[in-house]
Amino acid sequence: MRTLKKYALLIFIFCFCLQCKKEEKSQPQTTTTTNTIHYAKGFEIYKHNQYSVLKVTQPWPNATTTFTYVLKEKGSVIPEEYASFPQITIPIKSIVITSTTHVPPLELLGVENTIIGFPNTDYISSSKTRSRIDQGKIREVGSNETLNTEVLLDMQPDVIVSFGLNATNPTLDLLQKNGLKVLLNGDWNEQSPLGKAEWIKFFGALYGLDAKANTVFNQIEQSYTKTLQLAQKATTKPTVLCGATYQEQWYVPQGESWAALFLKEAKTNYLWQNTKGTGSLTVPFENVLVQAKNADFWFAPGDFSTLKQLLDSNPHYSEFDAFKNKKVFSYALNKGAKGGIMYFELAGSRPDWVLQDMIAIFHPELLPNYKPVFFQKLQ
């Protein structure tokens, strides 16, 4: 009898322990409820035990909707409050990306071999990823506006990282209705140089490489900060004109934009630095000529590769001192094998290199013998 009671007691204790384990598993412990993103304004990451909550808060300008994704380890239990949000098992093994700006973060993380699809691969400049395209390991998946749903459904990537210009995107809705995981990425909408670069943590979270993403970003942050400190030694502030005409209107970066902030931090007097807004400002040619005729430098005049091309597009460009003095600098000379411009692909991930280029151009005494990465003088 005592043996039976002892046996029953052991069974009770064993079952009680199992129940405790079940209850413990059903209530994941939070390790941090603080957003781990510091510079970027467009996304947030909250780390928990065995899962993370990724929130994309600004996928496009003036967005009013937050897109929430739950990134979970295999077998983990997610709290009921997150049950209605898309759930992605990490680390992912395959990805379709839709912007060239997504390539550098994946390469920096060492996971570029997981890219299996891209719309219009000719735009990609990176030689490393171009090699995989040439080997047939990255498929064409249509265009950003009309992704090829049949191809994507056949590929079955773990995730598709896309972007939106507004709240309407029937193609992405269709892909999600067919069971594919689609995440919006708003790196292009970021205005802070380090904020744009910090989106590497978005990709790091998808691969369970948060620590590596933090390490890479910290190195970029330190390099950018060191370059900023160097800029403080500049003894002059040259005047700068930007942009060029398109359909009889001159487009210049607004004063609160990503490009204008670089010019400010490179210790220049950008002639439209006091304008409000983060996009482009349209200015009549005559007004630009009056304001910028004597500017010391002309920066980023479109996709022209030579001074002759620039002049052929508009003979009146010759009236600017910067043109006469051959102080016109462009990002358009550094191209990939298929003509994709490296600046559009890589600059967002390496703001330290952008700023170093500018300091070498505007204040060459601070960076002697420096070889530019993006901006080169038009000949």
C-alpha positions as CSV (number, residue, x, y, z in Angstrom):
1,M,0.0,0.0,0.0
2,R,2.8,2.3,0.9
3,T,4.5,1.5,-2.4
4,L,1.3,2.4,-4.3
5,K,1.0,5.7,-2.4
6,K,4.7,6.5,-3.0
7,Y,4.2,5.6,-6.7
8,A,1.2,7.9,-7.0
9,L,3.0,10.7,-5.3
10,L,5.9,10.4,-7.8
11,I,3.4,10.5,-10.7
12,F,1.8,13.6,-9.2
13,I,5.1,15.4,-8.7
14,F,6.2,14.4,-12.3
15,C,2.9,15.7,-13.8
16,F,3.1,18.8,-11.7
17,C,6.6,19.5,-13.0
18,L,5.5,19.0,-16.6
19,Q,2.6,21.4,-16.0
20,C,5.0,24.0,-14.6
21,K,7.2,23.6,-17.6
22,K,4.2,24.0,-19.9
23,E,3.1,27.1,-18.1
24,E,6.6,28.5,-18.1
25,K,6.9,27.9,-21.9
26,S,3.5,29.6,-22.5
27,Q,4.7,32.7,-20.8
28,P,7.9,33.8,-22.6
29,Q,10.0,36.1,-20.4
30,T,10.8,39.5,-21.8
31,T,14.5,40.4,-21.8
32,T,14.0,44.0,-22.9
33,T,11.1,46.2,-23.9
34,T,13.3,49.0,-25.1
35,N,13.6,49.9,-28.7
36,T,17.2,48.9,-29.7
37,I,17.4,51.3,-32.6
38,H,19.0,54.7,-32.0
39,Y,19.3,56.8,-35.1
40,A,16.7,55.5,-37.6
41,K,13.2,56.9,-37.3
42,G,11.5,54.4,-39.6
43,F,11.7,51.1,-37.6
44,E,12.0,49.7,-34.1
45,I,13.2,46.4,-32.7
46,Y,12.1,45.0,-29.4
47,K,14.0,41.9,-28.2
48,H,12.3,39.2,-26.1
49,N,13.2,35.7,-25.1
50,Q,13.1,33.6,-28.3
51,Y,11.4,36.2,-30.4
52,S,11.7,39.8,-31.5
53,V,9.1,42.4,-32.5
54,L,10.0,44.4,-35.6
55,K,7.9,47.5,-36.2
56,V,8.3,49.5,-39.5
57,T,6.8,52.9,-38.5
58,Q,7.7,55.0,-41.6
59,P,7.6,52.8,-44.7
60,W,6.9,55.9,-46.8
61,P,6.6,59.7,-46.2
62,N,3.8,60.7,-43.8
63,A,2.7,57.1,-43.3
64,T,0.1,56.7,-40.6
65,T,0.2,52.9,-40.4
66,T,2.8,50.8,-38.4
67,F,3.6,47.4,-39.8
68,T,4.5,44.9,-37.1
69,Y,6.3,41.6,-37.7
70,V,7.1,38.9,-35.2
71,L,10.5,37.2,-35.7
72,K,10.6,34.0,-33.8
73,E,13.0,31.1,-33.2
74,K,11.8,27.7,-34.3
75,G,9.6,26.1,-31.7
76,S,9.2,29.3,-29.6
77,V,5.8,30.4,-28.2
78,I,4.5,33.8,-29.0
79,P,2.2,35.8,-26.6
80,E,-1.4,36.0,-27.7
81,E,-1.1,39.8,-28.2
82,Y,1.1,39.1,-31.2
83,A,-0.8,36.2,-32.7
84,S,-2.5,38.4,-35.4
85,F,0.8,39.8,-36.8
86,P,2.9,38.1,-39.5
87,Q,5.2,35.6,-38.0
88,I,8.6,34.8,-39.5
89,T,10.8,31.9,-38.4
90,I,14.5,33.0,-38.1
91,P,17.1,32.7,-39.2
92,I,15.7,32.9,-42.7
93,K,17.4,30.9,-45.5
94,S,16.2,32.7,-48.6
95,I,15.2,36.3,-49.5
96,V,13.9,38.3,-52.4
97,I,14.9,42.0,-52.2
98,T,13.6,44.8,-54.3
99,S,16.0,47.7,-53.9
100,T,19.7,47.9,-54.6
101,T,20.1,49.6,-51.1
102,H,19.2,46.1,-49.7
103,V,22.3,44.6,-51.2
104,P,25.1,46.2,-49.1
105,P,23.6,45.3,-45.7
106,L,23.3,41.7,-46.7
107,E,26.9,41.7,-48.0
108,L,28.2,43.3,-44.8
109,L,26.4,40.6,-42.9
110,G,27.9,37.9,-45.1
111,V,24.5,36.5,-46.2
112,E,24.4,37.7,-49.8
113,N,24.2,34.0,-50.9
114,T,20.6,33.9,-49.6
115,I,19.4,36.4,-52.2
116,I,17.4,34.4,-54.8
117,G,15.4,37.1,-56.6
118,F,15.5,40.8,-57.6
119,P,13.5,43.0,-60.0
120,N,15.7,44.2,-62.9
121,T,19.1,42.8,-61.9
122,D,21.0,45.2,-64.2
123,Y,20.6,47.9,-61.5
124,I,22.8,45.9,-59.1
125,S,26.4,47.2,-59.1
126,S,28.2,45.1,-56.5
127,S,30.6,42.7,-58.2
128,K,30.1,40.1,-55.6
129,T,26.3,39.9,-56.1
130,R,26.6,40.4,-59.8
131,S,28.7,37.2,-59.9
132,R,25.8,35.3,-58.4
133,I,23.5,36.9,-61.0
134,D,25.8,35.7,-63.8
135,Q,25.7,32.2,-62.3
136,G,21.9,32.2,-62.5
137,K,21.5,32.1,-58.7
138,I,19.4,35.3,-58.6
139,R,16.3,35.3,-60.7
140,E,14.5,38.3,-62.3
141,V,11.1,38.8,-60.5
142,G,9.5,41.6,-62.6
143,S,9.5,45.2,-61.6
144,N,8.9,46.9,-58.2
145,E,5.4,48.0,-59.3
146,T,4.4,44.7,-60.8
147,L,6.3,41.9,-59.2
148,N,5.9,38.6,-61.0
149,T,3.6,36.6,-58.7
150,E,3.9,33.4,-60.6
151,V,7.7,33.4,-60.4
152,L,7.7,34.3,-56.7
153,L,5.1,31.7,-55.8
154,D,7.3,29.1,-57.6
155,M,10.4,30.3,-55.8
156,Q,8.8,30.3,-52.3
157,P,11.3,32.6,-50.6
158,D,11.3,32.8,-46.8
159,V,10.7,36.5,-47.1
160,I,10.2,39.3,-49.7
161,V,11.6,42.6,-48.6
162,S,9.9,45.3,-50.6
163,F,9.0,49.0,-50.2
164,G,6.0,51.2,-50.7
165,L,5.4,54.7,-52.0
166,N,2.0,54.8,-50.4
167,A,-0.6,52.5,-48.8
168,T,-1.8,51.0,-52.1
169,N,0.1,48.0,-53.5
170,P,-2.1,45.3,-54.9
171,T,0.8,43.1,-55.9
172,L,2.1,42.9,-52.4
173,D,-1.4,42.2,-51.1
174,L,-1.8,39.4,-53.6
175,L,1.5,37.8,-52.6
176,Q,0.6,37.9,-48.9
177,K,-2.9,36.4,-49.6
178,N,-1.0,33.5,-51.3
179,G,1.0,32.8,-48.2
180,L,4.2,34.6,-48.9
181,K,5.9,36.7,-46.2
182,V,6.3,40.3,-47.3
183,L,8.1,42.9,-45.2
184,L,8.2,46.6,-46.0
185,N,11.6,48.4,-45.7
186,G,11.7,52.2,-45.4
187,D,15.5,52.9,-45.6
188,W,15.0,55.2,-48.5
189,N,12.7,57.4,-46.4
190,E,15.4,58.0,-43.7
191,Q,17.0,61.5,-43.6
192,S,19.8,60.9,-41.0
193,P,23.0,59.5,-42.6
194,L,23.5,57.2,-39.6
195,G,19.7,56.5,-39.5
196,K,19.8,55.2,-43.0
197,A,22.9,53.0,-42.3
198,E,21.2,51.6,-39.2
199,W,18.8,49.6,-41.3
200,I,21.4,46.9,-41.4
201,K,19.9,45.9,-38.0
202,F,16.6,45.3,-39.8
203,F,18.3,42.6,-41.9
204,G,20.4,41.4,-39.0
205,A,17.2,40.6,-37.1
206,L,15.9,38.4,-40.0
207,Y,19.0,36.2,-39.9
208,G,19.5,36.1,-36.1
209,L,22.6,38.1,-36.6
210,D,21.7,41.0,-34.3
211,A,25.2,41.0,-32.7
212,K,27.0,41.1,-36.0
213,A,24.7,43.9,-37.3
214,N,25.5,45.9,-34.2
215,T,29.2,45.4,-34.6
216,V,29.2,46.4,-38.3
217,F,27.0,49.4,-37.6
218,N,29.2,50.5,-34.6
219,Q,32.2,50.5,-36.9
220,I,30.5,52.7,-39.4
221,E,29.2,55.0,-36.7
222,Q,32.7,55.3,-35.2
223,S,34.2,56.1,-38.7
224,Y,31.5,58.7,-39.4
225,T,32.0,60.3,-36.0
226,K,35.7,60.5,-36.5
227,T,35.2,62.0,-40.0
228,L,32.8,64.6,-38.4
229,Q,35.5,65.6,-36.0
230,L,38.0,66.0,-38.8
231,A,35.5,68.3,-40.6
232,Q,35.6,70.6,-37.6
233,K,39.2,71.5,-38.6
234,A,38.0,73.1,-41.8
235,T,38.9,76.8,-42.1
236,T,36.7,77.7,-45.0
237,K,33.0,77.1,-46.0
238,P,32.8,77.0,-49.8
239,T,29.5,77.7,-51.5
240,V,27.8,74.8,-53.2
241,L,25.3,74.4,-56.0
242,C,23.5,71.1,-56.4
243,G,21.3,69.4,-59.0
244,A,20.4,70.3,-62.6
245,T,17.4,71.1,-64.8
246,Y,14.8,68.6,-65.8
247,Q,11.9,69.6,-68.0
248,E,12.8,73.3,-67.6
249,Q,12.9,73.2,-63.8
250,W,16.0,73.0,-61.7
251,Y,15.8,70.5,-58.9
252,V,17.8,71.1,-55.7
253,P,17.8,69.1,-52.4
254,Q,15.7,70.8,-49.7
255,G,17.5,71.9,-46.6
256,E,16.4,69.1,-44.3
257,S,17.2,66.3,-46.7
258,W,19.7,63.5,-46.4
259,A,21.9,65.1,-49.1
260,A,21.8,68.6,-47.6
261,L,22.7,67.3,-44.2
262,F,25.9,65.8,-45.6
263,L,26.8,69.2,-47.2
264,K,26.2,70.9,-43.8
265,E,28.4,68.4,-41.9
266,A,31.1,68.7,-44.6
267,K,31.3,72.4,-43.6
268,T,30.0,74.0,-46.8
269,N,27.6,76.8,-47.5
270,Y,24.9,74.9,-49.4
271,L,22.9,77.7,-51.1
272,W,19.5,76.1,-50.3
273,Q,20.4,74.9,-46.8
274,N,17.7,77.1,-45.1
275,T,14.8,75.7,-47.1
276,K,12.3,73.4,-45.3
277,G,11.5,69.9,-46.4
278,T,13.3,66.6,-47.1
279,G,12.7,66.2,-50.8
280,S,13.5,68.2,-53.8
281,L,12.8,71.9,-54.5
282,T,12.0,73.1,-58.0
283,V,13.6,76.5,-58.8
284,P,13.4,78.3,-62.2
285,F,16.7,78.3,-64.0
286,E,16.9,82.1,-63.9
287,N,16.7,82.1,-60.1
288,V,19.4,79.5,-59.8
289,L,21.7,81.5,-62.1
290,V,21.2,84.6,-60.0
291,Q,21.8,82.8,-56.7
292,A,24.5,80.3,-57.7
293,K,26.4,81.9,-60.6
294,N,29.5,82.4,-58.4
295,A,29.2,79.2,-56.4
296,D,32.6,77.6,-55.7
297,F,31.4,74.0,-56.4
298,W,28.7,72.3,-58.4
299,F,27.7,69.0,-56.8
300,A,25.7,66.0,-58.2
301,P,24.5,67.5,-61.5
302,G,22.5,64.4,-62.5
303,D,23.8,61.3,-64.3
304,F,26.2,63.1,-66.7
305,S,29.7,61.6,-67.0
306,T,31.5,64.5,-68.7
307,L,31.4,68.3,-68.9
308,K,30.5,68.0,-72.6
309,Q,27.5,65.9,-71.8
310,L,26.4,68.4,-69.2
311,L,26.9,71.4,-71.6
312,D,25.1,69.6,-74.5
313,S,22.1,69.2,-72.3
314,N,22.0,72.9,-71.6
315,P,24.4,75.5,-73.1
316,H,23.6,78.0,-70.3
317,Y,25.4,75.8,-67.8
318,S,28.6,77.4,-69.0
319,E,27.6,80.6,-67.3
320,F,28.3,79.1,-63.8
321,D,31.8,79.8,-62.3
322,A,31.9,76.2,-61.0
323,F,31.6,74.9,-64.6
324,K,34.1,77.4,-65.9
325,N,36.6,76.4,-63.2
326,K,35.9,72.7,-63.7
327,K,34.7,72.2,-60.1
328,V,31.8,70.0,-61.0
329,F,31.6,66.7,-59.1
330,S,29.4,63.7,-59.9
331,Y,28.4,60.3,-58.5
332,A,27.7,59.0,-62.0
333,L,31.2,57.8,-62.9
334,N,31.4,54.9,-60.5
335,K,29.1,52.3,-62.2
336,G,28.6,48.6,-62.1
337,A,29.1,46.2,-65.0
338,K,25.5,46.8,-66.3
339,G,25.5,50.6,-65.7
340,G,24.0,50.7,-62.2
341,I,25.3,53.6,-60.2
342,M,27.2,52.6,-57.1
343,Y,26.3,55.7,-55.1
344,F,22.6,54.8,-55.2
345,E,23.4,51.3,-54.0
346,L,26.1,51.7,-51.4
347,A,26.0,55.3,-50.1
348,G,23.2,54.7,-47.6
349,S,25.1,51.9,-45.9
350,R,28.4,53.8,-45.9
351,P,27.7,57.5,-44.9
352,D,31.3,57.7,-43.6
353,W,32.6,57.2,-47.1
354,V,30.2,59.9,-48.5
355,L,31.3,62.4,-45.9
356,Q,35.0,61.6,-46.5
357,D,34.5,62.1,-50.2
358,M,33.0,65.5,-49.6
359,I,35.7,66.6,-47.1
360,A,38.4,65.5,-49.6
361,I,36.7,67.7,-52.3
362,F,35.8,70.8,-50.2
363,H,38.8,70.7,-47.8
364,P,41.5,68.7,-49.5
365,E,44.1,69.7,-47.0
366,L,42.3,67.6,-44.4
367,L,42.5,64.4,-46.4
368,P,45.6,64.5,-48.6
369,N,46.1,61.5,-51.1
370,Y,42.5,60.4,-50.5
371,K,40.9,58.3,-53.3
372,P,37.2,59.1,-53.6
373,V,34.7,56.3,-53.5
374,F,31.6,58.0,-55.0
375,F,32.2,61.6,-56.2
376,Q,34.6,62.4,-59.0
377,K,35.4,65.5,-60.9
378,L,33.8,65.7,-64.4
379,Q,36.4,66.3,-67.2
